[in-house]
Structure formats: structure tokens, C-alpha cells
Amino acid sequence: MEKEKILHGNACLEVTMGDIVQQHDVEAIVNAANAFLRIGGGVAGAIHKAAGPELEKEAMKKGPIKPGEAVITSAHKLPNKYVIHVLGPVYDRDVPHDKFLAKCYENALDLCEEYKITSIAFPAISTGAFGYPVEEAAPVALRTIYVKMPGLKHLKSIRVVNFNESHFKVHQEALKNLFS
Ligand code: AR6
């Protein structure tokens, strides 16, 4: 698997190519959800399909959520323990979009600490149906995670999973640029 990683504090941040529903070695995966936590397309569609119908039943009770918010459910038939559902900003509507996007990552990481989760995998939130250009979203996502890493007590492994090569390359570059 193509990957690139850095260590900071006691945690590791890596960017990889892959499918969010194939992250067997992590405790929590993140869903790029819709406000009502219903089955959707993209990441949400793949997660709900793999988890089975009980995920939607559990998740919907926790909605609706606002841009930047995160809620946690069990992962049902997925190989993980938890799904953390976040609502990313719609690029043209939810401004300032970088603040809402950063909040998604911060709130997901805070839930990990609260639930003593040691490993998590994120998709590139908002970069699909919600129209956030990946070149703009990747630096916001990685910097937000990086800044929180030294304060993490439980979480040791954070992965950003890219579904295609071009998104992976953008995240690889953004990871390198954290130090420039
Ligand atoms: N694994 C990893 N990444 C994926 C996968 C996958 N299986 N499938 C798509 N991506 P999106 P959003 C990438 O649209 O922009 C839904 O309908 C994809 O290439 O899933 O936050 C919800 O119900 C893109 O880069 O999330 C919401 O209504 C990134 O994941 C809305 O879309 C995010 O794409 C959320 O839109």
C-alpha cells in the first residue's frame, strides 16, 4: 500500500491510498455524513452498505447534526469498533469553510479521546459531493490533526485514506508542507 507518515508527540499520522471500509486494523472510521445521518453516496454509502441497516437506525437517532459536528455510533458489521459521523461543510454554502472543516477533525479527535480510541481512519471530508477542492482541504485537514497530536493521550494512530491516486498525491504534498 502506498503510504507516507510522520510522528509527532506520541502519535503517528499517515496518508494512504485505500477504501475507508477496508481499514481492518483501526478502532474507529470516520463517515463523511449528511445532516440526518441517513444512507448517502460516496463514503457514507460505502460505510452504510458494509455496516448493514442497523447503522442507519442507530445513527439517525443522533441527528440532525450541523456542519463541523461529530457523533459516534458502533460499527455494526464493519471490522471496526466505532463509526464517527461528521458533517463537513458544503464548500459554496458553509463559510468560512476552513473553520467548519477543521471542526470536523477536531471534534472527531476529541471523541476518540473521550472513548479511549487508539486508532482512527478519516476519509478526505467534504472533497466529494460537498465540492471542497482537495488542494485546499488537505492542508486544513492535516494541519488541524498535526496541531492536536501532542495533546492526545489515547489516540496513537491517525490515517487519512485516499480513494484515488491524485488525492493521495495532494495529501502527500500537504504532509511534507507541514514542515515548510
Ligand atoms: N473510501 C475512501 N474515500 C472515499 C470512498 C471510500 N470508499 N468513497 C469516496 N471517497 P463524499 P463529502 C472519497 O462525497 O464530500 C454523501 O452522499 C471521495 O473521492 O463521500 O463530505 C453524504 O450522504 C472524496 O474525496 O463526502 C453527504 O450528503 C471523499 O471521499 C455527502 O455525500 C469525500 O467524498 C458528503 O459529501
Boltz pocket constraint, residues with backbone or C-beta under 6 A from the ligand:
constraints:
  - pocket:
      binder: B
      contacts: [[A, 18], [A, 19], [A, 20], [A, 21], [A, 32], [A, 33], [A, 34], [A, 35], [A, 38], [A, 39], [A, 40], [A, 41], [A, 42], [A, 43], [A, 44], [A, 45], [A, 46], [A, 88], [A, 123], [A, 124], [A, 125], [A, 126], [A, 127], [A, 128], [A, 129], [A, 130], [A, 131], [A, 132], [A, 161], [A, 162], [A, 163], [A, 164], [A, 167]]
      max_distance: 6.0
